[in-house]
Amino acid sequence: MLWSSDAVKKGCNIFVLSASYIMKDLINEKLLLYKVRIKRDPEAYGLLYDLYVKKIYRFVFFKISSREEAEDLTSEVFLKAWNYLVENSEQEIRSFASFIYRIARNLVVDFYREKARRSSELPLEAVIEIVAAAGAGEEQRLEVDGEIDEIMKVLKKMKLEYQEAVLLHYIEELSAGEVARILGKSQISVRVTLHRALKKLKELLEKK
């Protein structure tokens, strides 16, 4: 079936508009980041906070499964990010998303390490999280039926590297490059992991 010229033009216009909005958002985010780093502008940081707080909370809660502790840890993530940005203004931050998720991931690891010091018995999730963080340097949109909560439940049955890759790329909508920076891997490695993880996730969802 051939598309009409009007349909093609309409499709192109939608693509251009979508790309335009994405580019505008990126430019605005970089401007806000500049104001925080150079001018220590709390209002600019407040806007960045509003953009990411729900996403970071969801990321943290998925890993520690405690609403109260996830709220505390999320607050700590943004406080730590603010302190770093204003104290290291000479350091270039290419992507606020990569930056804030990396802090969140590190604090989750610290959270489990602290639990390990306090208890002789550590949950399996904590052991996996710490081991994965220690080895982090070595190494299309998700179209499935069902709600994100259902996907999250299935996702927890997969190994950690699959969980993180799927969560960051398909749920949090970060680019493969941003995911690579957060996880300390190459983009090629991330793409391979995403391909395998998506295949496994679909298998698990089909079994439900």
C-alpha positions as a Python dict, from the first residue, in 0.01 Angstrom:
ca = {
    (1, 'M'): (0, 0, 0),
    (2, 'L'): (143, 337, -106),
    (3, 'W'): (110, 639, 115),
    (4, 'S'): (-31, 959, -27),
    (5, 'S'): (193, 1263, -46),
    (6, 'D'): (-23, 1431, 220),
    (7, 'A'): (25, 1135, 455),
    (8, 'V'): (400, 1142, 399),
    (9, 'K'): (411, 1516, 464),
    (10, 'K'): (203, 1473, 781),
    (11, 'G'): (433, 1196, 906),
    (12, 'C'): (741, 1406, 837),
    (13, 'N'): (588, 1704, 1015),
    (14, 'I'): (514, 1491, 1324),
    (15, 'F'): (871, 1360, 1325),
    (16, 'V'): (1013, 1712, 1290),
    (17, 'L'): (791, 1842, 1570),
    (18, 'S'): (887, 1550, 1797),
    (19, 'A'): (1258, 1602, 1732),
    (20, 'S'): (1211, 1974, 1784),
    (21, 'Y'): (1052, 1925, 2128),
    (22, 'I'): (1325, 1680, 2233),
    (23, 'M'): (1597, 1922, 2125),
    (24, 'K'): (1422, 2208, 2304),
    (25, 'D'): (1403, 2004, 2625),
    (26, 'L'): (1774, 1919, 2602),
    (27, 'I'): (1868, 2282, 2547),
    (28, 'N'): (1651, 2395, 2839),
    (29, 'E'): (1803, 2127, 3062),
    (30, 'K'): (2158, 2232, 2970),
    (31, 'L'): (2068, 2595, 3041),
    (32, 'L'): (1932, 2502, 3384),
    (33, 'L'): (2244, 2297, 3453),
    (34, 'Y'): (2462, 2593, 3353),
    (35, 'K'): (2272, 2823, 3592),
    (36, 'V'): (2322, 2576, 3877),
    (37, 'R'): (2693, 2518, 3815),
    (38, 'I'): (2799, 2874, 3737),
    (39, 'K'): (2543, 3088, 3918),
    (40, 'R'): (2441, 2846, 4195),
    (41, 'D'): (2081, 2920, 4107),
    (42, 'P'): (1845, 2732, 4345),
    (43, 'E'): (1540, 2804, 4126),
    (44, 'A'): (1708, 2641, 3826),
    (45, 'Y'): (1794, 2340, 4041),
    (46, 'G'): (1433, 2328, 4160),
    (47, 'L'): (1321, 2290, 3800),
    (48, 'L'): (1570, 2008, 3743),
    (49, 'Y'): (1443, 1849, 4065),
    (50, 'D'): (1084, 1864, 3939),
    (51, 'L'): (1189, 1700, 3612),
    (52, 'Y'): (1364, 1405, 3775),
    (53, 'V'): (1239, 1348, 4129),
    (54, 'K'): (963, 1099, 4040),
    (55, 'K'): (1193, 906, 3807),
    (56, 'I'): (1474, 885, 4065),
    (57, 'Y'): (1230, 781, 4338),
    (58, 'R'): (1093, 505, 4115),
    (59, 'F'): (1448, 389, 4032),
    (60, 'V'): (1548, 378, 4401),
    (61, 'F'): (1222, 222, 4522),
    (62, 'F'): (1253, -55, 4265),
    (63, 'K'): (1589, -146, 4415),
    (64, 'I'): (1518, -123, 4789),
    (65, 'S'): (1138, -185, 4806),
    (66, 'S'): (1081, 49, 5101),
    (67, 'R'): (881, 366, 5041),
    (68, 'E'): (1013, 551, 5345),
    (69, 'E'): (1377, 461, 5280),
    (70, 'A'): (1335, 534, 4908),
    (71, 'E'): (1204, 881, 4991),
    (72, 'D'): (1499, 947, 5223),
    (73, 'L'): (1748, 818, 4970),
    (74, 'T'): (1593, 1022, 4689),
    (75, 'S'): (1629, 1338, 4898),
    (76, 'E'): (1992, 1246, 4964),
    (77, 'V'): (2052, 1196, 4590),
    (78, 'F'): (1942, 1551, 4508),
    (79, 'L'): (2127, 1704, 4801),
    (80, 'K'): (2446, 1525, 4699),
    (81, 'A'): (2398, 1632, 4337),
    (82, 'W'): (2349, 1998, 4437),
    (83, 'N'): (2658, 1998, 4658),
    (84, 'Y'): (2870, 1844, 4385),
    (85, 'L'): (2751, 2087, 4118),
    (86, 'V'): (2813, 2403, 4319),
    (87, 'E'): (3144, 2282, 4463),
    (88, 'N'): (3282, 2155, 4131),
    (89, 'S'): (3161, 2416, 3885),
    (90, 'E'): (3470, 2364, 3667),
    (91, 'Q'): (3369, 2001, 3602),
    (92, 'E'): (3167, 1960, 3284),
    (93, 'I'): (2846, 1757, 3320),
    (94, 'R'): (2744, 1638, 2974),
    (95, 'S'): (2410, 1496, 3083),
    (96, 'F'): (2220, 1572, 3403),
    (97, 'A'): (2026, 1247, 3359),
    (98, 'S'): (2343, 1035, 3354),
    (99, 'F'): (2482, 1236, 3645),
    (100, 'I'): (2178, 1206, 3873),
    (101, 'Y'): (2115, 836, 3802),
    (102, 'R'): (2481, 755, 3869),
    (103, 'I'): (2455, 923, 4209),
    (104, 'A'): (2133, 734, 4282),
    (105, 'R'): (2292, 402, 4186),
    (106, 'N'): (2597, 467, 4405),
    (107, 'L'): (2382, 562, 4703),
    (108, 'V'): (2180, 242, 4668),
    (109, 'V'): (2506, 47, 4685),
    (110, 'D'): (2612, 250, 4992),
    (111, 'F'): (2271, 179, 5145),
    (112, 'Y'): (2322, -196, 5113),
    (113, 'R'): (2681, -179, 5235),
    (114, 'E'): (2563, 0, 5547),
    (115, 'K'): (2302, -272, 5599),
    (116, 'A'): (2576, -531, 5562),
    (117, 'R'): (2774, -370, 5842),
    (118, 'R'): (2472, -372, 6072),
    (119, 'S'): (2353, -726, 6004),
    (120, 'S'): (2517, -1064, 5975),
    (121, 'E'): (2245, -1174, 5730),
    (122, 'L'): (2213, -973, 5411),
    (123, 'P'): (1927, -1009, 5159),
    (124, 'L'): (2021, -1165, 4827),
    (125, 'E'): (1928, -841, 4648),
    (126, 'A'): (2184, -653, 4855),
    (127, 'V'): (2462, -901, 4778),
    (128, 'I'): (2387, -881, 4404),
    (129, 'E'): (2379, -501, 4414),
    (130, 'I'): (2716, -471, 4587),
    (131, 'V'): (2887, -731, 4369),
    (132, 'A'): (2752, -573, 4052),
    (133, 'A'): (2876, -229, 4158),
    (134, 'A'): (3221, -366, 4233),
    (135, 'G'): (3248, -508, 3881),
    (136, 'A'): (3072, -230, 3693),
    (137, 'G'): (3390, -108, 3524),
    (138, 'E'): (3476, -450, 3376),
    (139, 'E'): (3282, -497, 3140),
    (140, 'Q'): (1287, 107, 2036),
    (141, 'R'): (1080, 160, 2307),
    (142, 'L'): (939, -129, 2505),
    (143, 'E'): (616, -254, 2355),
    (144, 'V'): (451, -505, 2585),
    (145, 'D'): (100, -553, 2716),
    (146, 'G'): (34, -469, 3077),
    (147, 'E'): (108, -198, 3329),
    (148, 'I'): (455, -88, 3436),
    (149, 'D'): (395, -235, 3782),
    (150, 'E'): (343, -577, 3627),
    (151, 'I'): (657, -539, 3420),
    (152, 'M'): (850, -438, 3731),
    (153, 'K'): (744, -757, 3910),
    (154, 'V'): (865, -970, 3622),
    (155, 'L'): (1181, -762, 3586),
    (156, 'K'): (1283, -847, 3943),
    (157, 'K'): (1309, -1212, 3840),
    (158, 'M'): (1587, -1127, 3595),
    (159, 'K'): (1955, -1082, 3674),
    (160, 'L'): (2067, -739, 3789),
    (161, 'E'): (2241, -621, 3471),
    (162, 'Y'): (1920, -689, 3276),
    (163, 'Q'): (1709, -515, 3541),
    (164, 'E'): (1916, -198, 3533),
    (165, 'A'): (1945, -180, 3156),
    (166, 'V'): (1572, -229, 3097),
    (167, 'L'): (1470, 6, 3378),
    (168, 'L'): (1698, 289, 3263),
    (169, 'H'): (1645, 258, 2889),
    (170, 'Y'): (1285, 143, 2842),
    (171, 'I'): (1113, 264, 3159),
    (172, 'E'): (1311, 581, 3236),
    (173, 'E'): (1363, 648, 2862),
    (174, 'L'): (1736, 722, 2880),
    (175, 'S'): (1950, 683, 2569),
    (176, 'A'): (2193, 394, 2530),
    (177, 'G'): (2478, 643, 2573),
    (178, 'E'): (2337, 771, 2901),
    (179, 'V'): (2280, 417, 3028),
    (180, 'A'): (2640, 332, 2934),
    (181, 'R'): (2773, 628, 3136),
    (182, 'I'): (2558, 537, 3438),
    (183, 'L'): (2660, 169, 3436),
    (184, 'G'): (3023, 230, 3341),
    (185, 'K'): (2999, 23, 3023),
    (186, 'S'): (3046, 78, 2650),
    (187, 'Q'): (2744, 159, 2434),
    (188, 'I'): (2797, -165, 2242),
    (189, 'S'): (2789, -365, 2566),
    (190, 'V'): (2471, -184, 2673),
    (191, 'R'): (2299, -252, 2341),
    (192, 'V'): (2386, -623, 2360),
    (193, 'T'): (2256, -637, 2718),
    (194, 'L'): (1935, -459, 2619),
    (195, 'H'): (1875, -698, 2332),
    (196, 'R'): (1920, -1003, 2557),
    (197, 'A'): (1722, -849, 2842),
    (198, 'L'): (1428, -756, 2622),
    (199, 'K'): (1416, -1107, 2478),
    (200, 'K'): (1421, -1257, 2829),
    (201, 'L'): (1161, -1013, 2959),
    (202, 'K'): (919, -1096, 2677),
    (203, 'E'): (966, -1468, 2749),
    (204, 'L'): (880, -1416, 3116),
    (205, 'L'): (578, -1197, 3035),
    (206, 'E'): (445, -1457, 2791),
    (207, 'K'): (458, -1722, 3066),
    (208, 'K'): (235, -1521, 3298),
}
